[in-house]
């Protein structure tokens, strides 16, 4: 009697070869990748392990696990000195980058521990850092990543993708608005059946940026008409408080001062006149209103809470002013503004309906205050924190970095020409291979995916 060797293993056996192939094909619908982001002031490294489905413009973010580590003070101060141009020795810069890579590697190791048995399926680590920017006498902008991506790839064993601004700069862009497309992929309404909800994002920081994220079902061939408007941020408040009250830590008191404060009409009018004087340059406006605020605090040192309340109101109005039409606006401090149906995003796009959703991304020390202020101004229940859109997301920057890395893997251009000023769209990023097994896995993932056809003028 002959025994059929090929039937000695049960089809339900998890070790069966056919079963392994079936599971692998099913699992290919989901990918694991990681994103790393260094804060603008070099104070913290944030990481995110991202589970995604789909490829390219059909990418969907399913779940996020995050981790972070503070950067030691000596490394922080050294990095700031390099950015400011105080340190120019190659050896000192390389040592700082190496120290930063070790901190980044610790964040990646923590994320790998959270990946558990799926740790070998992490395709790549996408790295974003403030970098070192310079402008020569001809006005040409140059950028250099501050991180040591090669050392990071060796320490964590995973391929590292970095240096996204460099490619955009090479085609005439400014390299500084690359988060726009990832924001759209993360936060926009992209319902495959019917996408109708326009979404708006305000990112609060030293400078604020307001974004329009149009709805799209993914069938359009062109890049969606994303819009981005820079405005003044919280830097003028922090600068004035640091100057007037040195040595005082205000990081845990902003929301309390916002609740306790009162609106100062005269101060608000002075700031608004500064807007007319300085125009749309956020840095120039921030400097000008910082001087106004310092003078006011010198004369009224006991009105700190009032300045915070009025300042957050002013910033919120400036953000909405970029999204709302100039006509029919009433920014009187004593009245609520109903702007939810008046957003102006693009001259050629129709006005979105009342179903629009307004998202706010702000540092934790400011988040409740800005959520409350935007809710008051809009009078709409659709105001929400941006990190509520994706399960597990705490901070947006590391997830943005992860999305940029996935777009590189999927060979999809990630710059938006009308925002960056680039001549054309290009695939962004530079790959630093990890250990051979991970590098081969990444190559296979890139080779197996067939990107969507491009127009001839874009492909050349």
C-alpha positions in Angstrom: 0.0 0.0 0.0 1.3 3.4 -1.0 0.8 6.3 1.4 0.2 9.6 -0.2 3.1 11.7 1.3 1.5 14.9 0.3 -1.5 14.2 2.5 0.4 13.3 5.7 -0.1 16.9 6.9 -3.5 18.2 7.7 -4.8 21.2 5.7 -5.7 22.8 9.0 -2.2 22.4 10.4 -0.8 25.9 11.0 2.6 24.6 9.8 1.2 23.4 6.5 3.0 25.1 3.6 -0.2 25.9 1.7 -1.6 27.4 4.9 1.5 29.6 5.3 1.1 30.8 1.8 -2.5 31.6 2.3 -1.8 33.6 5.4 1.0 35.4 3.8 -1.2 36.5 0.9 -3.9 37.6 3.3 -1.4 39.5 5.5 0.0 41.4 2.5 -3.1 43.6 2.8 -1.6 45.0 5.9 1.9 46.5 6.4 3.8 47.6 9.5 6.1 50.6 9.3 7.5 53.1 11.8 7.9 56.8 11.8 10.3 59.0 13.9 10.0 62.7 14.4 12.4 65.1 16.2 10.6 68.1 17.6 11.5 71.5 16.2 13.3 72.6 19.3 15.2 69.3 19.6 13.4 68.5 22.9 11.9 65.1 22.2 12.0 62.2 19.9 8.5 60.8 19.0 8.0 57.4 17.3 4.9 55.7 15.9 4.4 52.1 14.8 1.7 52.3 12.0 -0.5 49.5 10.7 -1.7 50.4 7.2 -3.8 48.9 4.5 -3.6 49.6 0.7 -0.9 51.3 -1.3 -0.2 54.7 -2.7 -3.2 57.0 -2.8 -5.4 54.2 -1.5 -3.4 54.0 1.7 -5.5 53.7 4.9 -4.1 54.0 8.4 -5.6 51.4 10.6 -3.8 51.7 14.0 -1.0 53.5 15.7 1.2 52.6 18.6 3.4 55.4 19.9 6.5 55.9 22.0 8.8 58.9 22.9 11.9 59.8 24.7 13.2 63.2 25.8 16.5 64.4 24.4 19.2 65.2 27.0 19.8 68.8 27.6 23.4 68.7 26.4 22.4 67.2 23.0 19.5 69.7 22.7 21.6 72.7 23.3 24.3 71.4 20.9 21.8 70.8 18.2 20.3 74.3 18.6 23.8 75.8 18.4 24.4 73.9 15.1 21.2 75.1 13.6 22.0 78.7 14.7 25.4 78.4 13.1 27.4 78.7 16.4 29.0 75.3 15.9 30.6 74.5 12.5 33.2 71.8 13.4 32.5 68.7 11.4 33.6 66.4 14.3 31.3 68.1 16.8 28.3 68.0 14.4 28.9 64.3 13.7 29.1 63.5 17.4 25.8 65.2 18.1 24.2 63.4 15.2 25.5 60.1 16.5 24.2 60.8 20.0 20.8 61.7 18.5 20.8 58.4 16.6 21.3 56.4 19.8 18.2 58.1 21.3 16.2 57.5 18.2 17.3 53.8 18.2 16.0 53.4 21.8 12.6 54.7 20.6 12.6 52.2 17.7 13.6 49.3 20.0 10.6 50.1 22.2 8.3 50.2 19.2 9.7 46.8 18.1 9.0 45.4 21.5 5.4 46.5 21.1 5.2 44.8 17.6 5.8 41.5 19.4 5.9 38.5 17.1 5.4 40.7 14.0 8.6 42.6 14.6 10.2 41.1 11.5 7.5 42.6 9.3 8.4 46.2 10.1 9.3 47.3 6.6 11.2 50.5 7.3 11.7 53.4 9.7 10.9 56.8 8.2 12.9 59.7 9.8 12.0 63.3 10.0 14.0 66.0 11.8 14.2 69.8 11.7 17.6 69.6 9.9 19.9 72.4 9.1 18.7 75.1 6.7 20.7 77.8 5.0 20.2 80.4 2.3 23.2 81.6 0.2 23.7 85.1 -1.3 21.7 84.1 -4.4 18.7 83.1 -2.3 19.1 79.4 -2.9 17.9 77.2 0.0 19.9 74.2 1.1 19.0 71.5 3.6 20.9 68.9 5.5 19.4 66.2 7.7 20.8 66.4 11.2 20.3 62.7 12.0 22.8 59.9 11.3 20.5 57.7 9.3 23.3 55.1 8.5 24.1 54.6 12.2 20.4 54.4 13.1 19.8 51.7 10.4 22.7 49.7 11.8 21.6 50.1 15.4 17.9 49.1 14.9 18.5 46.7 11.9 15.7 48.3 9.9 16.1 50.3 6.7 15.8 54.0 7.3 14.2 56.5 4.9 15.1 60.2 5.4 16.1 63.5 3.8 12.6 64.2 2.3 13.1 68.0 1.8 16.2 67.5 -0.4 14.4 66.1 -3.3 11.7 68.8 -3.3 14.5 71.5 -3.1 16.1 69.9 -6.2 13.0 70.6 -8.3 12.6 74.2 -7.1 10.4 73.6 -4.0 10.9 75.1 -0.6 11.0 71.6 1.1 8.9 72.9 4.1 5.3 71.9 3.3 5.7 68.2 2.8 3.3 67.3 5.6 0.3 68.5 3.6 -0.3 65.3 1.5 0.2 63.0 4.6 -2.3 65.1 6.5 -4.8 64.6 3.7 -4.2 60.8 3.7 -4.5 60.6 7.5 -7.4 62.9 8.2 -9.5 63.6 5.1 -12.8 62.0 4.3 -11.8 59.3 1.8 -14.9 57.0 2.0 -14.7 54.6 -0.9 -18.5 54.8 -1.6 -19.2 58.5 -1.2 -16.8 61.1 0.2 -18.5 64.4 0.9 -17.2 65.8 4.2 -14.7 68.5 3.8 -12.3 68.7 6.7 -10.2 71.5 8.1 -7.1 71.2 10.2 -5.4 73.8 12.3 -1.9 72.8 13.5 -0.9 75.0 16.5 2.8 75.6 17.2 5.4 78.4 17.1 3.6 79.2 13.8 0.1 78.0 13.1 -0.9 76.4 9.8 -4.5 76.0 8.6 -5.2 73.2 6.1 -8.1 72.4 3.8 -8.4 68.6 3.3 -11.0 68.0 0.5 -13.1 64.9 0.3 -12.0 62.3 -2.2 -13.1 58.7 -2.9 -9.6 58.0 -4.4 -10.8 57.7 -8.0 -9.4 61.1 -9.0 -6.2 61.1 -11.0 -4.9 64.4 -9.9 -3.5 65.4 -6.5 -6.4 66.8 -4.4 -6.7 70.5 -4.0 -5.1 70.7 -0.6 -4.6 74.2 0.7 -2.3 75.5 3.5 -2.3 78.9 5.1 0.5 79.9 7.6 -0.5 82.3 10.4 1.0 83.6 13.7 1.4 81.0 16.4 2.1 80.8 20.2 5.8 81.8 19.9 5.1 85.4 20.7 3.3 84.5 24.0 6.1 82.2 25.1 8.8 84.6 24.1 7.2 87.5 26.0 6.6 85.4 29.1 10.1 84.1 29.1 11.5 87.6 28.8 9.2 89.2 31.4 9.3 86.4 33.9 12.6 84.5 33.4 13.0 81.2 35.3 9.2 80.6 35.5 7.9 77.3 34.0 4.5 78.1 32.3 4.1 74.7 30.6 1.5 73.4 33.0 -0.4 76.7 33.5 -1.6 77.8 30.1 -5.0 76.2 30.2 -5.6 77.4 33.8 -4.7 81.0 32.8 -7.0 80.7 29.8 -9.9 79.8 32.0 -9.2 82.5 34.5 -8.5 85.3 32.0 -10.6 87.9 30.4 -10.5 89.3 26.9 -8.8 92.7 26.6 -10.4 94.6 23.7 -7.6 97.2 23.4 -4.8 94.6 23.2 -6.8 92.6 20.6 -7.2 95.8 18.5 -3.5 96.6 18.7 -2.6 93.1 17.5 -5.1 93.3 14.7 -3.6 96.6 13.6 -0.2 94.8 13.6 -1.6 92.3 11.1 -2.5 95.2 8.7 1.0 96.6 9.2 3.0 93.4 8.7 0.9 91.5 6.1 1.0 87.7 5.8 4.5 87.1 7.0 4.1 85.1 10.3 7.7 85.6 11.5 7.5 89.4 11.0 4.0 89.6 12.6 5.2 87.5 15.5 8.1 89.8 16.2 5.9 92.9 15.9 3.1 91.7 18.2 5.7 90.3 20.7 6.9 93.9 21.2 3.3 95.1 21.7 2.7 92.3 24.2 6.0 93.1 26.1 5.0 96.7 26.4 1.6 95.7 27.7 3.0 93.3 30.3 5.4 95.9 31.5 2.6 98.3 32.2 0.2 95.6 33.5 2.3 92.8 35.0 -0.7 91.3 36.9 -2.8 90.6 33.8 -0.9 87.5 32.6 -4.1 85.4 32.4 -5.9 88.2 30.4 -3.0 88.2 27.9 -3.2 84.4 27.5 -7.0 84.5 27.0 -6.7 87.3 24.5 -3.7 85.8 22.7 -5.4 82.4 22.2 -8.5 84.3 20.9 -6.3 86.3 18.5 -4.5 83.2 17.1 -7.8 81.4 16.6 -9.2 84.3 14.8 -6.2 84.6 12.5 -6.5 80.9 11.6 -10.2 81.2 10.8 -9.5 84.4 8.9 -7.4 82.5 6.5 -10.2 79.9 5.9 -13.2 82.3 6.0 -14.1 84.9 3.4 -13.2 88.5 4.0 -16.7 89.6 3.6 -19.4 89.1 6.3 -16.9 88.4 9.0 -17.6 89.7 12.4 -14.6 89.3 14.7 -15.9 91.3 17.5 -14.7 89.8 20.8 -18.1 90.0 22.4 -20.0 88.0 19.8 -19.7 84.3 18.6 -18.8 83.8 15.0 -20.8 81.4 12.9 -18.2 80.4 10.2 -18.9 76.7 9.7 -20.7 77.3 6.4 -18.4 80.1 5.2 -15.0 78.5 4.7 -13.2 79.8 1.7 -10.6 77.3 0.5 -10.0 77.5 -3.2 -11.4 80.1 -5.7 -12.7 77.4 -8.0 -14.1 75.0 -5.5 -17.7 75.1 -4.3 -18.4 76.1 -0.7 -18.6 73.0 1.5 -21.8 72.3 3.3 -22.5 72.3 7.1 -21.2 68.7 7.4 -17.6 70.0 7.4 -15.5 68.9 10.3 -12.9 71.1 12.0 -9.8 69.4 13.6 -7.3 70.9 15.9 -3.8 69.7 16.6 -2.1 71.5 19.4 0.5 70.8 22.1 -1.0 69.2 25.2 -0.3 72.4 27.2 -2.6 74.4 24.8 -5.0 71.8 23.5 -8.0 72.3 25.8 -7.8 76.0 25.4 -7.7 76.0 21.6 -10.4 73.3 21.4 -12.7 75.5 23.6 -11.8 78.7 21.7 -12.5 77.2 18.2 -15.8 75.7 19.5 -16.9 79.1 20.8 -16.0 80.8 17.5 -17.5 78.3 15.2 -20.5 77.4 17.3 -20.4 73.9 15.9 -20.2 70.5 17.5 -17.8 69.3 14.7 -14.7 70.7 16.4 -12.5 67.8 17.6 -8.9 66.9 18.4 -7.0 65.7 15.3 -5.6 62.6 17.0 -9.1 61.3 17.6 -9.5 60.4 14.0 -7.1 57.4 14.1 -7.1 54.8 16.8 -4.1 55.1 19.1 -2.7 58.3 17.6 -1.3 60.7 20.2 1.0 63.0 18.1 0.7 63.7 14.4 4.4 64.3 13.4 5.7 60.7 13.7 2.7 59.4 11.8 3.3 62.0 9.1 6.9 60.7 8.9 5.6 57.1 8.6 3.3 58.0 5.8 6.1 59.8 3.9 8.1 56.6 4.1 5.2 54.5 2.8 4.7 56.8 -0.1 8.4 56.4 -1.0 8.0 52.6 -0.8 4.9 52.8 -3.0 6.8 55.1 -5.5 4.2 57.8 -5.2 5.2 61.5 -5.4 4.6 63.2 -2.1 5.2 66.9 -2.7 2.3 69.2 -3.7 3.7 71.6 -6.3 1.4 74.6 -5.7 2.3 74.4 -1.9 6.0 73.8 -2.1 6.6 75.8 -5.3 8.3 72.8 -7.0 8.3 72.5 -10.8 6.9 69.0 -10.7 6.0 66.1 -8.4 8.8 63.8 -7.3 9.2 60.7 -5.1 10.8 62.0 -1.9 13.3 60.4 0.5 16.6 58.5 0.6 16.9 54.9 1.7 19.7 53.7 4.1 19.6 49.9 4.0 19.2 48.0 7.3 20.4 44.4 7.8 20.3 42.2 4.7 17.1 40.4 5.7 15.1 43.6 6.2 16.6 45.2 3.1 15.5 42.3 0.9 12.1 42.4 2.4 11.8 46.1 1.6 13.1 45.5 -2.0 10.5 42.8 -2.5 7.7 45.0 -1.2 8.7 47.8 -3.6 9.0 45.4 -6.5 5.7 43.6 -6.0 3.6 46.8 -6.0 2.8 48.3 -9.4 2.3 52.1 -9.0 -0.5 53.9 -10.9 0.3 55.3 -14.3 1.5 58.8 -14.5 1.1 61.5 -17.1 4.0 61.7 -19.5 4.9 65.3 -18.4 5.0 64.2 -14.8 7.0 61.1 -15.4 9.8 62.8 -17.4 
